[in-house]
């Protein structure tokens, strides 16, 4: 089969890789129809993370089941499914919570080296009943891709930010995850949503959702708008040193900073004393994908949660190198790119 692989930062290529085999009797093989590029993939592309060469990329995928093990109960050949980006064993007490991050064997992410990359023609999925979801009724392919990771991450980030009823939240970063957090905040009934990004066009995209948008240089306006005390909560969809510092500084005393972005591998100089004297709560979240699927699907099908316009570009699989360059540019018009295999 063919896969998107990376050997060195700044360049991906399509290479022939071995066809996957069933992991075991509980696994499945999925023929990929569409696979999206995530900001986490860009950490490899940007050189933030070390590479085990060649690394097959991707953890967001929608496709059709083409083979199942004898012990798979909920999925059959021909089913159209989406794949959780985060993998657990599916059998332990941690996975019983439907949160693979609690797997006692340790979570694994597709496209990280231990499992196959989802930007491939075929993907082996262990514990298929745990990791696969039939594409819900009235959910298009772009939204199904968001359900594999970004939308669940954004929703969880807001839910874990402890925004009081009618309260305020500031979202740092308006890429796909940040926009999902903004939409999730609106769906969860947050009173005031501030959205911060240095790219004007991305702020304009968020402004269409009836939120208050700001350049990072203008954060003082949030303090003014909140009576001098700062927002109740922060959702950091970037997790750079700069955004972490800004979030921990601007949140009101007793507030919560919810981190859903991925920091690089360099140590972060955490302002422990400031957070202590201001009673700031810091939370970090890897999406509990399976746990939140029922809630988010219900929100979408009811019309309370809108996902339109977050996936902005669709390119053929063969144009993966160009797709990565577009995504890595983080421009105003390109928020998220999907690679189409069929």
DOVO-825766 format. One record per residue (C-alpha): residue in one letter; x, y, z. Coordinates in Angstrom, 1 decimal, always signed. Layout:
REM DOVO-825766
REC  residuo    east   north      up
REC        a       X       Y       Z
...
This chain:
REM DOVO-825766
REC  residuo    east   north      up
REC        x    +0.0    +0.0    +0.0
REC        x    +1.0    +3.7    -0.1
REC        x    +1.5    +5.8    +3.0
REC        x    +2.5    +9.4    +3.7
REC        x    +5.9    +9.2    +5.5
REC        x    +8.5   +11.6    +6.8
REC        x   +12.2   +11.1    +7.1
REC        x   +13.4   +14.6    +7.8
REC        x   +11.7   +17.8    +9.0
REC        x   +10.1   +19.9    +6.4
REC        x    +9.4   +17.2    +3.8
REC        x    +7.0   +14.4    +3.5
REC        x    +6.7   +11.8    +0.7
REC        x    +4.4    +9.0    -0.4
REC        x    +6.1    +5.6    -0.1
REC        x    +5.2    +2.0    -0.5
REC        x    +4.8    +0.4    +2.9
REC        x    +3.8    -3.2    +3.8
REC        x    +0.0    -3.9    +3.8
REC        x    -1.2    -4.2    +7.4
REC        x    -2.5    -7.5    +8.8
REC        x    -5.1    -8.0   +11.5
REC        x    -3.5    -7.2   +14.9
REC        x    -5.5   -10.1   +16.4
REC        x    -9.0   -11.6   +16.5
REC        x   -10.4    -8.3   +17.9
REC        x    -8.9    -6.1   +15.3
REC        x   -10.0    -4.8   +11.9
REC        x    -8.5    -3.4    +8.6
REC        x   -10.0    -0.2    +7.3
REC        x    -9.6    +1.1    +3.8
REC        x    -9.1    +4.9    +4.2
REC        x   -11.3    +7.2    +2.3
REC        x   -10.2   +10.5    +3.9
REC        x    -7.5   +11.5    +6.4
REC        x    -6.7   +14.9    +7.8
REC        x    -3.5   +16.6    +8.8
REC        x    -3.4   +17.6   +12.4
REC        x    -1.3   +20.1   +14.3
REC        x    +0.3   +17.2   +16.0
REC        x    +1.5   +15.9   +12.6
REC        x    +3.0   +19.3   +12.0
REC        x    +5.2   +18.9   +15.1
REC        x    +7.1   +16.2   +13.2
REC        x    +7.1   +18.3   +10.0
REC        x    +8.3   +21.3   +11.9
REC        x   +11.1   +19.4   +13.6
REC        x    +9.7   +19.7   +17.2
REC        x    +9.7   +16.0   +17.7
REC        x   +12.4   +13.4   +16.9
REC        x   +11.8   +11.1   +14.0
REC        x   +12.0    +7.3   +13.8
REC        x   +12.7    +7.2   +10.1
REC        x   +10.7    +6.6    +8.1
REC        x    +7.6    +7.5   +10.1
REC        x    +4.1    +6.9    +8.6
REC        x    +2.0    +9.9    +9.6
REC        x    -1.7   +10.5   +10.5
REC        x    -4.2    +9.8   +13.2
REC        x    -7.5   +11.2   +11.8
REC        x    -9.3    +8.9    +9.4
REC        x   -12.6    +7.9    +7.9
REC        x   -13.0    +4.7    +5.8
REC        x   -14.6    +1.4    +5.1
REC        x   -14.0    -1.8    +7.0
REC        x   -12.5    -4.4    +4.7
REC        x   -11.5    -7.2    +7.2
REC        x   -12.5    -8.0   +10.7
REC        x   -11.2   -10.5   +13.3
REC        x   -13.5   -13.3   +14.6
REC        x   -14.1   -11.6   +17.9
REC        x   -15.3    -8.2   +16.5
REC        x   -18.9    -7.9   +17.4
REC        x   -20.0    -4.4   +16.4
REC        x   -18.5    -3.9   +12.9
REC        x   -18.7    -5.8    +9.6
REC        x   -17.0    -5.7    +6.3
REC        x   -18.5    -2.8    +4.3
REC        x   -19.3    -0.6    +7.3
REC        x   -18.3    +3.0    +7.0
REC        x   -16.4    +4.1   +10.1
REC        x   -14.3    +6.7   +11.7
REC        x   -11.3    +5.8   +13.9
REC        x   -10.4    +7.2   +17.3
REC        x    -7.0    +8.9   +17.1
REC        x    -6.1    +7.7   +20.6
REC        x    -5.7    +4.0   +21.2
REC        x    -6.0    +1.8   +24.3
REC        x    -6.2    -1.9   +24.8
REC        x   -10.0    -1.7   +25.1
REC        x   -10.2    -4.3   +27.8
REC        x    -8.8    -2.8   +31.1
REC        x   -10.4    -0.9   +33.9
REC        x    -9.1    +2.4   +32.4
REC        x   -10.6    +1.7   +29.0
REC        x   -13.9    +0.7   +30.6
REC        x   -14.3    +4.4   +31.3
REC        x   -14.2    +4.9   +27.5
REC        x   -11.2    +7.1   +27.9
REC        x    -8.2    +5.5   +26.3
REC        x    -5.8    +7.9   +28.0
REC        x    -6.5    +5.9   +31.2
REC        x    -5.5    +2.6   +29.6
REC        x    -3.3    +0.8   +32.1
REC        x    -1.0    -0.4   +29.3
REC        x    -0.5    +3.2   +28.2
REC        x    -2.2    +5.1   +25.4
REC        x    -0.9    +5.0   +21.8
REC        x    -1.7    +7.4   +19.0
REC        x    -1.9    +6.3   +15.4
REC        x    +0.9    +7.6   +13.3
REC        x    +3.3    +8.0   +16.2
REC        x    +5.5    +5.0   +15.4
REC        x    +3.9    +2.2   +17.4
REC        x    +0.7    +2.0   +15.3
REC        x    +0.3    +2.6   +11.6
REC        x    -0.2    +6.0   +10.1
REC        x    -3.8    +6.9    +9.1
REC        x    -2.6    +8.8    +6.0
REC        x    -2.3    +5.5    +4.2
REC        x    -4.5    +3.4    +1.9
REC        x    -5.1    +0.8    +4.7
REC        x    -5.0    +1.0    +8.5
REC        x    -4.9    -1.8   +11.0
REC        x    -7.1    -1.0   +14.0
REC        x    -6.6    -3.0   +17.2
REC        x    -9.6    -3.5   +19.6
REC        x   -12.0    -2.5   +16.7
REC        x   -15.1    -2.4   +18.8
REC        x   -13.4    +0.1   +21.1
REC        x   -11.8    +2.3   +18.5
REC        x   -14.3    +2.4   +15.6
REC        x   -17.5    +4.3   +15.3
REC        x   -20.0    +3.9   +12.5
REC        x   -20.3    +7.3   +10.8
REC        x   -23.4    +8.8   +12.3
REC        x   -26.5    +9.7   +10.3
REC        x   -26.4   +13.2    +8.8
REC        x   -22.6   +13.6    +9.6
REC        x   -20.5   +14.4    +6.6
REC        x   -17.0   +13.3    +6.0
REC        x   -15.4   +16.5    +7.2
REC        x   -17.3   +16.4   +10.5
REC        x   -16.5   +12.7   +10.8
REC        x   -12.8   +13.5   +10.5
REC        x   -13.2   +16.2   +13.3
REC        x   -14.8   +13.6   +15.5
REC        x   -11.7   +11.5   +15.4
REC        x    -9.7   +14.1   +17.4
REC        x   -10.0   +17.9   +17.0
REC        x   -13.7   +18.3   +17.9
REC        x   -13.5   +16.0   +20.9
REC        x   -10.3   +17.8   +22.0
REC        x   -12.0   +21.2   +21.7
REC        x   -15.1   +20.0   +23.5
REC        x   -13.1   +18.4   +26.4
REC        x   -11.0   +21.5   +26.7
REC        x   -14.0   +23.7   +27.4
REC        x   -15.7   +21.2   +29.6
REC        x   -12.6   +20.9   +31.8
REC        x   -12.1   +24.7   +31.9
REC        x   -14.8   +24.9   +34.7
REC        x   -16.5   +27.9   +33.1
REC        x   -19.3   +29.1   +35.5
REC        x   -22.8   +29.5   +34.2
REC        x   -22.9   +32.7   +32.2
REC        x   -19.1   +33.1   +32.6
REC        x   -16.3   +33.9   +30.3
REC        x   -13.6   +32.0   +28.5
REC        x   -10.6   +33.0   +26.4
REC        x    -9.4   +30.6   +23.7
REC        x    -5.8   +30.9   +22.5
REC        x    -5.2   +29.7   +19.0
REC        x    -7.7   +29.6   +16.1
REC        x    -6.5   +26.6   +14.1
REC        x    -8.8   +23.6   +13.8
REC        x    -8.7   +22.7   +17.5
REC        x    -9.1   +26.3   +18.7
REC        x   -12.1   +26.8   +16.4
REC        x   -13.6   +23.6   +17.6
REC        x   -13.2   +24.9   +21.2
REC        x   -14.9   +28.2   +20.2
REC        x   -17.8   +26.3   +18.7
REC        x   -17.9   +24.0   +21.7
REC        x   -18.0   +26.9   +24.1
REC        x   -21.0   +28.4   +22.3
REC        x   -22.7   +25.0   +22.3
REC        x   -22.0   +24.6   +26.1
REC        x   -23.6   +27.9   +26.8
REC        x   -20.6   +30.0   +27.8
REC        x   -21.7   +33.6   +28.3
REC        x   -18.7   +35.4   +26.7
REC        x   -16.1   +33.9   +24.4
REC        x   -12.8   +35.7   +23.6
REC        x   -10.8   +34.2   +20.7
REC        x    -7.1   +35.1   +20.3
REC        x    -4.8   +34.5   +17.3
REC        x    -2.1   +36.6   +15.6
REC        x    -3.5   +35.8   +12.1
REC        x    -6.2   +38.3   +11.1
REC        x    -8.0   +36.0    +8.7
REC        x    -8.3   +33.3   +11.4
REC        x    -9.8   +35.9   +13.8
REC        x   -12.3   +36.8   +11.1
REC        x   -13.3   +33.2   +10.8
REC        x   -14.0   +33.0   +14.5
REC        x   -15.8   +36.3   +14.5
REC        x   -18.4   +34.8   +12.3
REC        x   -19.3   +32.7   +15.3
REC        x   -20.3   +35.8   +17.3
REC        x   -17.3   +35.9   +19.6
REC        x   -14.9   +38.7   +20.6
REC        x   -11.7   +38.3   +18.6
REC        x    -8.3   +39.8   +19.6
REC        x    -4.7   +40.0   +18.5
REC        x    -2.4   +38.7   +21.2
REC        x    -1.1   +42.2   +21.6
REC        x    -4.5   +43.4   +22.7
REC        x    -5.2   +41.1   +25.7
REC        x    -5.6   +44.1   +27.9
REC        x    -9.1   +44.5   +26.4
REC        x   -10.1   +41.2   +28.0
REC        x    -9.2   +42.6   +31.5
REC        x   -11.3   +45.7   +30.7
REC        x   -14.2   +43.7   +29.4
REC        x   -14.3   +41.6   +32.6
REC        x   -14.2   +44.4   +35.0
REC        x   -10.5   +44.3   +35.7
REC        x   -10.5   +40.7   +37.0
REC        x    -9.9   +38.7   +33.9
REC        x   -11.8   +35.8   +32.3
REC        x   -13.1   +32.9   +34.4
REC        x   -11.3   +30.3   +32.3
REC        x    -8.7   +29.9   +29.6
REC        x    -8.5   +27.2   +26.9
REC        x    -5.0   +27.1   +25.4
REC        x    -5.1   +25.3   +22.0
REC        x    -1.5   +26.3   +21.3
REC        x    +0.5   +25.5   +24.4
REC        x    +3.6   +27.5   +23.5
REC        x    +5.6   +29.2   +26.3
REC        x    +4.0   +32.5   +25.2
REC        x    +0.4   +31.3   +25.3
REC        x    +0.8   +29.4   +28.6
REC        x    +2.3   +32.5   +30.2
REC        x    -0.5   +34.6   +28.9
REC        x    -3.2   +32.3   +30.0
REC        x    -1.9   +31.8   +33.5
REC        x    -1.4   +35.5   +33.9
REC        x    -4.7   +36.8   +32.5
REC        x    -7.1   +34.3   +34.1
REC        x    -8.8   +35.6   +37.1
REC        x    -7.8   +34.5   +40.6
REC        x    -9.3   +31.1   +41.3
REC        x    -9.8   +30.5   +37.6
REC        x    -8.9   +27.5   +35.5
REC        x    -6.5   +27.2   +32.5
REC        x    -7.3   +24.2   +30.3
REC        x    -4.5   +23.2   +28.0
REC        x    -5.3   +21.2   +24.9
REC        x    -2.4   +22.3   +22.7
REC        x    +0.8   +20.2   +22.4
REC        x    +3.9   +21.8   +23.8
REC        x    +7.3   +21.1   +22.3
REC        x    +9.9   +18.9   +24.1
REC        x   +11.7   +21.8   +25.8
REC        x   +11.1   +22.4   +29.5
REC        x    +8.5   +25.0   +30.3
REC        x    +9.4   +27.4   +33.2
REC        x    +6.1   +27.0   +35.1
REC        x    +5.3   +30.1   +37.3
REC        x    +4.5   +28.0   +40.3
REC        x    +4.5   +30.8   +42.9
REC        x    +2.2   +33.0   +40.9
REC        x    -0.3   +30.2   +40.4
REC        x    -0.2   +29.3   +44.0
REC        x    -0.9   +32.7   +45.4
REC        x    -3.7   +33.3   +42.8
REC        x    -5.2   +29.8   +43.3
REC        x    -5.1   +29.0   +39.6
REC        x    -6.0   +25.5   +38.4
REC        x    -4.1   +24.1   +35.5
REC        x    -5.4   +21.1   +33.6
REC        x    -4.1   +19.3   +30.5
REC        x    -6.2   +17.0   +28.4
REC        x    -5.7   +14.4   +25.7
REC        x    -9.2   +13.8   +24.2
REC        x   -11.3   +11.1   +25.9
REC        x   -12.6   +10.3   +22.4
REC        x   -14.9    +7.4   +22.9
REC        x   -16.3    +8.8   +26.1
REC        x   -17.5   +12.0   +24.4
REC        x   -18.7   +10.6   +21.1
REC        x   -22.4   +10.2   +22.2
REC        x   -22.6   +13.7   +23.6
REC        x   -21.0   +15.5   +20.7
REC        x   -22.9   +13.5   +18.0
REC        x   -26.2   +14.5   +19.8
REC        x   -25.1   +18.1   +19.9
REC        x   -24.4   +18.1   +16.2
REC        x   -27.5   +16.3   +15.2
REC        x   -29.6   +18.7   +17.3
REC        x   -28.1   +21.6   +15.5
REC        x   -26.5   +23.1   +18.7
REC        x   -22.9   +22.4   +17.5
REC        x   -21.8   +23.7   +14.1
REC        x   -18.6   +22.3   +12.4
REC        x   -18.9   +23.9    +9.0
REC        x   -15.9   +25.6    +7.5
REC        x   -13.2   +24.1    +9.8
REC        x   -11.9   +21.7    +7.2
REC        x   -10.9   +24.3    +4.6
REC        x    -9.0   +22.3    +2.0
REC        x    -9.3   +18.9    +0.2
REC        x    -6.4   +17.6    -1.8
REC        x    -5.8   +14.3    -3.5
REC        x    -3.6   +11.9    -1.6
REC        x    -0.9   +12.1    -4.2
REC        x    -0.5   +15.8    -3.3
REC        x    +0.4   +15.1    +0.3
REC        x    +3.7   +17.1    +0.1
REC        x    +1.8   +20.2    -1.0
REC        x    -0.9   +19.6    +1.6
REC        x    +1.7   +19.6    +4.4
REC        x    +3.2   +22.8    +3.1
REC        x    -0.2   +24.5    +3.1
REC        x    -1.0   +23.3    +6.6
REC        x    +2.4   +24.3    +7.9
REC        x    +2.0   +27.8    +6.6
REC        x    -0.8   +28.4    +9.1
REC        x    -2.3   +31.0    +6.8
REC        x    -5.6   +32.9    +7.1
REC        x    -7.4   +30.8    +4.6
REC        x    -6.0   +27.3    +5.3
REC        x    -7.1   +26.0    +8.7
REC        x    -7.3   +22.2    +8.1
REC        x    -6.4   +20.0    +5.1
REC        x    -8.0   +16.6    +4.3
REC        x    -6.3   +14.1    +2.0
REC        x    -8.7   +12.3    -0.2
REC        x    -8.0    +8.7    -1.1
REC        x   -11.3    +7.8    -2.7
